[in-house]
Amino acid sequence: MRHYLQCGRFGFSLGRKALVMGILNVTPDSFSDGGKFQSLEFAVSRAEEMIAEGVDMIDIGGESTRPGAPSVPLAQELERIMPVLYALREMGKPLSVDTYKPEVMREAILAGADMINDVNAFRAPGALAAVAESDCGLCVMHMQGQPHDMQRDPHYVDVVNEVIGFLKERVEAMVGAGIERERICVDPGFGFGKTVEHNFALLRNIGTIQRELGLPVLAGLSRKSMIGAATGKPVERRLAGNLAGALAAVAHGARIVRVHDVVETVDALNVWHLATEN
């Protein structure tokens, strides 16, 4: 498995100690923190707080992809993301932009984004062309269906192999478009067209996914329904479950964990790594 990830202005050597990606949603309708950081002032304040807490990279999202979420017009997504991106780009941390729109990708890269995180796996017409000539990192994610219908009736014969097959096909398309493998990481897409059973099967097989693809896995379980199903807790009371999920993902080999609760995750990972060092 490759142990280096190129993210625009930054490069990461990926060892056992996973990177923590902090979530910064600048949307009014995100499933867990919608509207909380919508204003530029609050978004910058939260980013500064995450940096102080030890975050490795920040993922900015201007459109909710929760189950049932409607799409957001291009102009509105740009209006949400771009001021935050400009405000944060000199803060010394890699900035990821969570989008599936090629136009947003282009504008974000021009503004200094270090990673593009695409729930649609760069399948939109023009998406690969939008990112191919940059040096930003690219996270390619598996999703069955679309956000508005993905949780209606998820079905797989073999979820692990089907997700691996999909990601392998998309990575081959990216490499064929001239994108270096050192820029790519993969996300199994927890909660994106999966049942609770599918999600936990993928969690247990992160190592298999990583070995089969030879690429680092990014795991985003934070506050999702699989945590709620396992704990019986509502979104605002899932911290313990979130931490267990992040630790389990890293124990199975994940190189990046995408989380809302940055300082708690950083602390938990620091203790875990010290306790499991050989």
Residue pairs with C-beta under 8 A, 6 or more apart in sequence:
1 210
1 211
1 214
1 215
1 216
2 14
2 181
2 182
2 214
2 215
2 216
3 13
3 14
3 15
4 11
4 12
4 13
4 14
4 182
5 11
5 12
5 14
5 137
5 182
5 183
5 185
5 216
5 255
6 135
6 137
6 180
6 182
6 183
7 57
7 94
7 96
7 114
7 115
7 136
7 137
7 183
8 94
8 112
8 113
8 114
8 115
8 134
8 135
8 136
8 137
9 94
9 112
9 114
10 57
10 94
10 114
12 19
12 56
14 216
14 255
16 273
16 276
17 269
17 273
18 249
18 250
18 254
18 255
18 256
18 257
18 269
19 56
19 57
19 255
19 256
19 257
20 54
20 55
20 56
20 57
20 256
20 257
20 259
20 262
20 265
20 266
20 269
21 55
21 56
21 57
21 58
21 59
21 96
21 218
21 256
21 257
21 258
21 259
22 47
22 50
22 53
22 55
22 57
22 58
22 59
22 259
22 260
22 262
23 33
23 59
23 61
23 222
23 258
23 259
23 260
24 37
24 43
24 46
24 47
24 50
24 58
24 59
24 60
24 61
24 84
25 33
25 34
25 36
25 37
25 61
25 64
26 37
26 38
26 43
26 60
26 61
26 62
26 80
26 81
26 84
27 34
27 35
27 38
27 61
27 62
27 63
27 64
27 72
27 80
28 34
28 35
28 38
29 35
29 64
29 66
29 69
30 61
30 64
30 66
31 64
31 66
31 223
31 235
32 222
32 223
32 235
32 236
32 260
33 260
34 64
36 42
36 46
37 43
37 46
38 80
40 83
40 84
40 87
43 60
43 84
43 87
44 84
44 87
44 88
47 58
47 84
47 88
47 91
48 91
49 262
50 58
50 262
51 58
51 91
51 92
51 93
53 262
53 263
53 266
54 262
54 263
54 266
55 93
55 262
55 266
56 93
56 94
56 256
57 93
57 94
57 95
57 96
57 114
57 115
57 256
58 88
58 93
58 94
58 95
58 96
59 96
59 97
59 98
59 115
59 117
59 258
60 81
60 84
60 85
60 88
60 95
60 96
60 97
60 98
61 81
61 97
61 98
61 99
62 72
62 76
62 77
62 78
62 80
62 81
62 97
62 98
62 99
62 104
63 69
63 71
63 72
63 77
63 80
63 98
63 99
64 72
64 147
65 98
65 119
65 147
65 192
66 147
67 147
67 150
67 151
67 191
68 147
68 148
68 151
69 147
69 148
70 148
71 147
71 148
74 101
74 103
74 104
77 99
77 101
77 104
78 103
78 104
78 107
81 97
81 99
81 104
81 108
82 107
82 108
82 111
85 95
85 97
85 108
85 111
85 112
85 113
86 111
86 112
88 95
89 95
89 111
89 112
94 114
94 115
94 137
95 112
95 113
95 114
95 115
96 113
96 114
96 115
96 116
96 117
96 137
96 139
97 104
97 105
97 108
97 113
97 115
97 116
97 117
98 117
98 118
98 119
99 105
99 108
99 116
99 117
99 118
100 118
100 119
100 120
100 124
100 127
101 124
102 124
102 125
102 126
102 127
102 129
102 130
103 130
105 116
105 118
105 127
105 130
105 131
106 130
108 116
109 116
109 130
109 131
109 134
109 136
113 136
114 136
114 137
115 136
115 137
115 138
115 139
116 131
116 136
116 137
116 138
116 139
117 139
117 141
117 187
117 218
118 127
118 138
118 139
118 140
118 141
119 141
119 143
119 147
119 189
119 192
120 127
120 141
120 143
121 140
121 141
121 142
121 143
121 166
121 167
121 170
122 128
122 131
122 138
122 140
122 170
122 173
122 174
123 170
128 173
128 174
128 177
128 179
129 177
131 138
131 179
132 177
132 178
132 179
133 178
135 183
136 183
137 183
137 184
137 185
138 174
138 179
138 183
138 184
138 185
139 184
139 185
139 186
139 187
139 218
140 167
140 170
140 171
140 174
140 184
140 185
140 186
140 187
141 186
141 187
141 188
141 189
141 192
142 163
142 166
142 167
142 187
142 188
142 189
142 192
143 150
143 189
143 192
143 193
144 150
144 154
144 156
144 189
144 192
144 193
144 194
145 151
145 152
145 154
145 193
147 192
150 192
150 193
151 191
151 193
154 193
154 194
154 195
154 198
156 162
156 198
159 194
159 198
159 201
159 202
160 201
160 202
160 205
160 208
160 209
163 188
163 189
163 202
163 209
164 208
164 209
164 212
164 213
167 186
167 188
167 209
167 213
168 212
168 213
171 181
171 184
171 186
171 213
171 215
174 184
175 181
181 214
181 215
184 215
185 215
185 216
185 217
185 218
185 255
185 256
186 209
186 210
186 213
186 215
186 216
186 217
186 218
187 217
187 218
187 219
187 220
187 258
188 202
188 206
188 209
188 217
188 219
190 199
190 202
190 203
190 219
190 220
190 221
190 224
190 226
191 199
191 221
191 224
191 225
191 226
194 202
196 225
196 226
196 229
196 230
199 221
199 224
199 226
200 226
202 209
203 219
203 221
203 226
203 245
203 248
203 249
203 252
204 252
205 252
206 217
206 219
206 249
206 252
206 253
206 254
207 252
207 253
209 217
210 216
210 217
210 253
210 254
210 255
216 255
216 256
217 249
217 253
217 254
217 255
217 256
218 254
218 255
218 256
218 257
218 258
219 245
219 246
219 249
219 250
219 254
219 256
219 257
219 258
220 257
220 258
220 259
221 227
221 242
221 245
221 246
221 249
221 257
222 242
222 245
222 246
222 257
222 258
222 259
222 260
222 261
223 235
223 238
223 242
223 260
226 245
227 233
227 238
227 241
227 242
227 245
228 234
228 235
228 238
228 241
230 241
231 237
231 238
231 240
231 241
233 241
239 261
239 264
242 259
242 260
242 261
242 264
242 265
243 261
243 264
243 265
243 268
246 257
246 259
246 265
246 268
246 269
247 268
247 269
247 272
249 257
250 257
250 269
250 272
251 272
257 265
257 269
259 265
